[in-house]
Amino acid sequence: MPHKTKRQIHSLSVINRRWTKERSGPSFDDDVHTVEISDVPTAHASDEDSLIMESSDEETDRSYFKQNLQIGDIVDLFQLCKSQANKKDISVLLYMVLRHFGILYDETDHFLKKIGGLSGQVAHKWATVFITETFDKYCDEGRGGKRSDAFYDVYPDIEAEAKIFAVGQCQQKAASFTICDLAQFINTKYCQINGLVDDASDLVRSVESCRLDLRKWGARFEPNTKRPYFEGHDRADVVAHRNQFVDYLLNHKDKYYTVTSGDDPRWTAPRARTRKILICHDESTFRTGEVRAKRWVMDKSAPFYSKGNGRSVMVSDFLVQHPSSPFFRLNQQEWNNAIRQYPELTDDDGLRYEMNSATVTAHLGVDPYFDNETILCQFERLFKLLKFKEEYCNHDIEVLVDNARTHTTKPFSINDFGKGIGTRCPVSSIMYIDENNNKKIVDCYFRSGPHGGQSKGLLAIASELGLNVSSDCKLETLKSILSNHRAFQNVSKLEQLAIDYGFKVLFIPKFHCELNPIEGFWCHQKAYVRKYSDQTFTTMTRLITQSRDDFVEKKISLKLFRRFWKAVQAYAQDQSYADVLKLFFSSLCTDTAVSHRRITNSNLYVV
């Protein structure tokens, strides 16, 4: 038998020292607690097989349990056991304590059976319920007698008011609420009812009991970031933009292609004479390290797994609401006509375009990242190609774009200008449309004279625009006045580019990616890639292409656009953001949607 390495010798030494007759634990309120364990076999090198977990699923579950186990959970259960102790509570308490101190599952199971408690499997189940579920669900078994204290039997109104107080405090953005606040609130109410002097040093209900009250009412003390990602969706400016966006779509709905209901959705042509085509744009990133969350494995035969994100590919694509195809691409004849008018389409601008289309991919670390200039180049290519698509003839084209800074960048801002002559100026001229729909151009630099070649500054520009502003006007006041003029109510670079080519850009309200149907395409595409990925870059790039074909074959785009219009209609009926997600995306969104990346297609086939 070969000699053991230093690492093996060290590991065996640590295992042998792990078990002792007495082990000291961390202090609670300066009291030292000791866990005594006896009659438990010591782990030796010959017991290596017993240290291997039964399956990968159980190992993941127990690892998750250990990461979420906190001292506070053990304290809560201990307080419960003090008043109403039974076999289940004591067994679960001991299981949590032993696992907290790093005792192996097999050893804990053996110990619990030795003392006549529940098995390790049953204790683990109830401990998981106590940590991850509500207090009532843990007590739902109905054993162990009455769980509530007699205090609330005598003062039920205090319990109702205390619960309302706790709910209100938990809804605050500030994290200042503590159990002592609840205890003090209950004490104050008790003193008011009985006509006593409120003494904060002598609480009628202990802090420990109030902690159990919170658990019973469904509250949990957990990481402050573990909350639904609904921040900002109900902000006043966001709601105003959403209402404007929804009203525009519904007012022109008879001009768009729509989808029928039922299990076999089909396209419905617009009823209006002027027809519109909606093109949805977005970007997404694929990583070679991403795989399915779960898979089937056999003991000792699982394949190797590559940790980390690996190499990445970023894709900027378009999803088209038109019966011809969910993706935009010219046939060879249409492409020949396009390059005849725009020969620069064949120039190499450093971007990886799909053949005869405007879809672009970027290998991160090699190609340039998708910044505003890159997006503008891609959209200019799209606008040049659109007019040669025969199926799109006699249609108005509108492009849905995410409301991100990459897309909304404007050519200039009033804050980029200085007040006087020769101060900072970001542009040579300003073009705007006046009240009579006429194009006007204002030069920002003097062409001749004593100040020839110098910038005019906001004061001189205001004078040319016909605004009566005194020379001693403060810069901030001057900006406030000019910001209401059409010359400084400029559109984004992307919007101006679309106008120049005769198209229209619609920005989706902030935080509302569910109003962009292409998000569902990313969901399907990533699920496909992760399912068949072997975590190599070559395979991932091939699967990205194959997933598009699978998307077309299954006609998923029809369901995505049907869901889009139902979401729009729901917002028009004053449904909330959370209601829309729960109805049309996933029933779990109200609890687990910590970001828009968690929006799924789980409800896609029932809408």
N, C-alpha and C positions, 0 to 999 in steps of 0.2 A: 504494500500500500504506500503511495507516495507521501512524502512529508507535507504537512499542512503549511500554507502560506501564513505570513504574519497577519494578514487580514482575517483569515479563518480562525487563527488562534485567538485573536483579539475578540472576534464575535462570540466565540464559545465562552470566553472568560466573562464577557458582559452578560450573557444568558445565565451563566451559573451564579452570578452575583445578583441577578434580578430579584430572586425570591429570598426573602428573609422572614424570620418569625415576626419581626416588627418593622414597619416602615413608617417614617414620619411623613405627614402630608402638609400642604400649605395651610397657613393660619387663616382662620375666619374670626374677625373681630379680636385679634391678638390671642386667641385660644388655640393651643396646639392639639390637633386631632390625630389619632393613630389608628391605622388599619391593621388589624391582626389577622393573619391568614395561616392556617395550619392544615396538615393532612393534604397538602396539594403537591403533586409530583413536580420535581424540578426538571426543567428542560435541559437535556443533554444532547450531545452530538448525535446520539443514536435515535433521537426523537425528531430528526429533521423533517421526516415526512408529515408529522403532525402539525408542523408550522406552516404548511402550504394550505392556502384557502381552497375551499371545495370547488368554487367556480369563479369566473371573472365577474359574473353578476353580483354574487354575494360579496366579493371583495370590494367592488365599487360602492355597494350599498353601505357596507360597514365603514369604509373610508369616509364616505359622505357623513355618516353618523358621527364619527369621531371628530371631524372638522367642525360640526355644528354643536357639539356638546359643550356646554358652558357651566361654570360653577353655579351661576344663578339658577339653572334648571335643577341641580341637585339640592340646593337650598330650598327651592319651592316645594319639591316633593317631600323633603324632610319635615317641613312645617305641616304639610298635609298629614303625614304619618303620625305626627305627635298627637293629633286629636283623634284620628280615626285610622288605626293601623290594621292592616290585614295582610294576608300572604302575598297578594299581588303587589301592593305598594312597597312592602319591605323588600321583596325580591327585585323589583325594578330599581329601587333605590340602591341596593347593593350592586346590581349590575352596572348602573351608571357610575358609581364610585370606582369600582374596579376598572372599568374601561377608561375612566378619566385618568387613572394613575398608570395607564399603559399596560394593564394586565391583558394577556392574549385571550381571545374569545374562547378557545378550547379550555383554557385553565379556569376561566370564569364559569363556564358551563359546568365543569366538573365540581367546582366549589359549591355552586348553588344547589346542585343535586345532592351533594354530600350533606348539606345542612337541612335538606328537606324543602327547599324553595322551588320556584318555578324553574323550568329548564332554561338554558341560555337562549334558545330560539324564541320561546314565548316571552321571556323578559326583554329581549331585543325588540320584539314587535311592539310591546307596550311602551318601551322607552322611546322608540321612534315616534309613536303616536303622541306621547307627551311633549316631545321637542318640536315636532313639525305641525301638529294639529291643534285644535282648540282644547281648552280644559274640559268642556262638556263631553267631548268625544272620548277623552281618556276615562272619564267617569261613567260613560254610557253603559258599561256592563251592568250597572245596577247593584253591585256588591259593596259591602263595607258600610252600609247604613247611610244616614243623611250626611250630605257633604257641606251644606251651608251652615253658617254659624247662627246661633239663636239671636244675635244682635239684630239681624235684618228681619227676623220674625216679629220682633217688637217694634222696629222702626222701618217698615217697608218703604215709606216715602223718602227716607234718607238714602236708601239703596238706589231708588229710581233717580234721585237728583245727583247722587255721586256718579252713577253710570253716565248720565248726560254730561256732567262736568268732565269726566275722563275722556269721553268721545270727542268733546270739543277741544280739549287740550291736545289730544293726539292728532287732530286735524291741522294744528298750527304748523307753520313752516319752521318756526324756531323750535329747537330741541330742548327747551328749558324745563319741561314738565318732568317731575320726579314723583316717586311714591310718597315722599313726605308731604308734597302738595295735596295729594288725595287724602292722606291721613288728617292733615290740618283742616281740609274742607269738611270732612265728616265730623270732626271734633267741633267745628264752628256751628254746624247745623244741629248737632246734638245739644250744645249749650243754648242755642236759641230756642229749641223746643222746650227744654226743661228750665229755662230761666237762670242758667248758671253763668259764671264768669269764665270766659274763654281763656284757658291756660294751656299754652302750647307745650309746656313741659310735661303735662300729664294727659296724654292722648287717650280718648275713650276706646279707640281701636288701634291696635299696634301696626307698625309699618309692615311687619311680616304678614299680617292678616290682609292688609290692603294690597300687598303684592299678589296674594292669592286671589283677591277680588278682581284685580286686573286680568289675571290669567283666565278666570272664570268668565269674564265678560268678552274674551276673545283678543285681548291685547297681548303683545309680545315685545320684549326688549331685544332688538336685533339691530344689525348695521343700518345706519341712517340712509345709506344709498340704496337699500333694498326696497324700492318703492316703484309703483307703476310710472311709466314715462308719459304722464299726461300733462307735464308741466308746459305751459305756454299755449296749449291748444285752445283754451278758453280766454286767452288774452283779448282785450277789446279790439285792438288793431287787427289781430289774426282773425277773429270772428267776423269783423267788418269785411275783410278781404275774402273770406270764405263765402259770405253771403253774396258778395258781388260776383264771385266766380260761379257760384251755383245758379244765381239768377240769369247770368249771361248764357250758360249752357241750356237751361230749361227754356229760355225765351227763343232759342234757336234749335231746339231739339228736333223739330220737323225737317231740319236741313241736314241732319247727321244720319249715318247708317246706324241702325240699332239691331238688336238680337232678340229673337222670340224666346218665350219661356218654354219650359218642358225639358225632358231628358234629351231631346234631339234639337238643340238650338240651331237656328238658321238666320241668315242675314235678312233684314228688311230694308228696302230701299227708301230713301227720303221722299216725303210727300211734296216738299216744296220744289219750286222750279230751280232755285239756286241751291246747289248741293255743296256740302262741306265734307272734307276729309280731316279727321283728327289724327295727328301723328304724335306719339308719346316718346319722349327722350329721357334717358337717364344713364348713369354710369354704375358699374359694379366691379368688384375685385374678386378674383379667384386665386386660391392659394393651394399649392401642392400638398401642404400638410393637413388640409381639411378632409375629414372622412366622416362617414355616418356615425351617429352617436352610439348605436348599438349594432351588434352583429352576432351571428352564431359562431361559437368556438368550441373546441374539444380540449379537455385537459391535456396539457403538455404538448399540444399540437398547434397552438395559435401562431400565426405568422408574425414576423417582426413588425414593429410599428415605429415610424419615424416621428420624433418629437419636433415641435416648432412649426412655424408657418410655411417654411420652405420658400421656393420662388413664387412670384406673383405675376398675374396677368390682369390688366385693367381693361375693361371693354366699355365702349360708349356706343350705344345702339338705339334703334328706333323701332317702335311697335305701331303698326298702321291699322286704323279702324276702317278697313275696306275689304270687300269680298275677294279681291284678286289675290292677296297674300298678306300675312301679318308682318312681313318684313319688306323693306324697300330695296329693290334691286332692278336695274335696267337689263333688258335682254341685249343681245349683241348688236342688233340693228339700232336700238335706241341709244346704246353707248356710242356707236360710231357717229350718230347724229350729234351727240353731245360734245364729243371731242373735236368735231369739225368746227363747232362754234366756239368752244372753249378748249383750245389745244393745251392750255396749262394744266388741265386735269390729269395729264399723263406725267407731269413733272414730279420729281421726287422731293417732297417737302418734309421728309423724315418721319412720316406717320404711316402705320401699317393699315391700309384700307382693304376691306374685303372687295373682291372683284366686282366691278360695275356698281358699286354702292357707296354709301357714306359711313358705313359701320367701320369703326376704327378700334384697333387693339394696341396696347402698349405693354411691353415686357419691362416691368419696373426694375430699375437698376441699369437698364440699357437704353430704353427709349425715354423721351421727355414725358414728364407727368402732365396730366390733363389740367392745365391752367386756363385762364380766360382766353389767351391767344390761341391755344390749341383748339378749344371749343369753337371759337369764331372761325377758324380755318375749316373745321369739320362742317359747321352749319353753312358756310359759304359754298362748300362743295355740294351739300344737300340741295341748297336753293338753286344751284346751277343745273343739277340733274333732274329736279322735279318736273320742270316744264317739258321734258322729253319722255316722260312716262305716259304712254297712250291711255291707260286706264284712268289716269287722273285728269284728263282733258275736261274742260268746262266745270271744274271743281274749284272751290276756294279752299286753300290749304291753311290749317291752323296747327301750330306745334305746341304741345304741352311740355313745359320745362320746369324742372325743380327750382324752387326759390332759394338758390344758394348763391353765395358771392361769386362763385366761378361763372355763373350765368348772368347775374344782375349788375355786374360792374358797369359803371357809367363812364363816358369819355372824360367828364370833368365834374367837379363839385364846386359850389360857390365858396366853400372853405379853402379852395386851392388858390383863390385870387387875393391879391393885395389891394390896398385902398388907393394908393397914389401912383403917379407915373413912375415907371421903371421898377415897380415891385413885381412879385412872382405872378406868373400867368401860365396855366397849363396848356392852353390851346391858342392857335393863331386866329381863329374866328369862331363865332357861334351861329349856328343855323337853327331857326325855329319857325313854327307855323303861327301866323297871327290870327286875330279873331275872324278875319275874312277868308281864312284857309289859304292864305298866300305865303309862300316861302320867303323868309327874311334872313339876311346874313349881316352880322355885326362883326367888324374887324376888331380884334383885341390888341393890335399893335399899330402904331402910327406909321403910315406909309411914307410920309415926307414931312418937311417942316423942321423946326428946331429939335423936336423929339423923335425924329425919324428913326425907326427900328426899335424904339422902346415900347414897353407895354403901357397900355392906357390906364389900367387900374379900374377898380369898380366905380369910383366917383365919375370918371369920364364916360364909362360905359352907361351908367345910369342917366347921364345927361343926353347921350345919343338915343336912348330908349324913350326919352320924353318924360322922365321922372324928375320932379322938382325936389332936389336934395341939396341942402346947404353944404358948403365946403367944410364946415367944422363938424359935420355929422360923424358920430362915432362909427367905427368899423362894424361892430355887432349890429347896430341899428341899420346901417346901410345893407348888410347882408339880409336882415329880416325883411326889408322893403323889397330888395331885388328877388328874393326867393319866391315871391308871389307873382313875378312876371313870367310870361311864357318862355322867355329866353333861357331862364334858369330852371324851368320845370322839364328838364331834358329826360329822354328815355335812355335805357341801357344800350350798350353797344350792340348787343344781340338783337334787341327790338329794332334798332335803327337799320341793322343789316337786313332783317326780314322786310322792313318797309321798303328798302331800296330794291329788293327783288320781287315785291308785290305779295308778300306773305304776312302772316300775323303770328305773334308769339303770345301765348297765354301762360302766365306764371301761376303755378299751383300755390295755394296758401301755405305758409310756413307750418312745419310739423305735420302736414297732412299728406304723407306719401301714399295713403290708401286711396287718394284721388288720382293716382298715376297708375294706370293699368299695367305698365311695364314692370312694376314691382312684383307682380304675380309671375311674370316671365322669369325674373331673376330667381324667384323662389323655386320654380320648376327646374330651371337650368342647373342651379347649385345642387339640388337634391339628386339630379341625374348624375352630375359629375362626381359627387361624393359617394354615390352608390357603387360606381364602377372604377373609382380611382385606385391606383396602386401606388400613389404618392410620388409619381415621377412626372417631370415637367412635360415630356413628350406625350404621355398618356393624357394628361390634363388638357393640353391644347387640342388633342384629337377629340376628346369627349365634349369640349365646348361646342365644336362644330356639330357633332352627332346629336347633342341635346337640342339644338335648333330644329333639326329634322324631326326628332321625336315630338317636339312642341307642335310643329305643323301637322304631323300625322294624327295626333290626338285632338286637334282642333280646340286646343285650350284657350286660344285667343278669344273665341266667341264667348266663353264663360267669363273671362276676365273683363271684357267690355260690358257684358250684361251686368256683372256685379258692380262695375263702375257707375253705370246709370242708376242702379238701385241705391247705391251709397249717396249719389247726388240727390236723388229724390228724398231719401231719408233726412238729409240735412235740411232740405226745403221744408220738411215737416217738423223742424225744430228738434230732431233727435240729437243727442249729445255725441261727442267723439267716442266715448267708451261704448255707448249703445251701438254705434255703427260698426265698430270693430267686433263686438260680440255677435251681432246679427249676421254679418257677411264675411267675416274673416276667421275668427276662432272664438269659441266659447270661453277659452282661457285668457283672453286678452285683458280682461278686467283685473286679473290677478298677476299675470306673469309678463305682460308686455313692457319690459323695462327699456326697450328701445324699438325703433321701427323695424329693426332687423328681425324681431321676433314675430312680426306679422306673417301669417302662414296662409296656405290655401286649403286648410282643413275643412272649411265650410263651402268650398268652391262648387261642389257638385250638388248642393242642396239649395242654392239660391236661384 
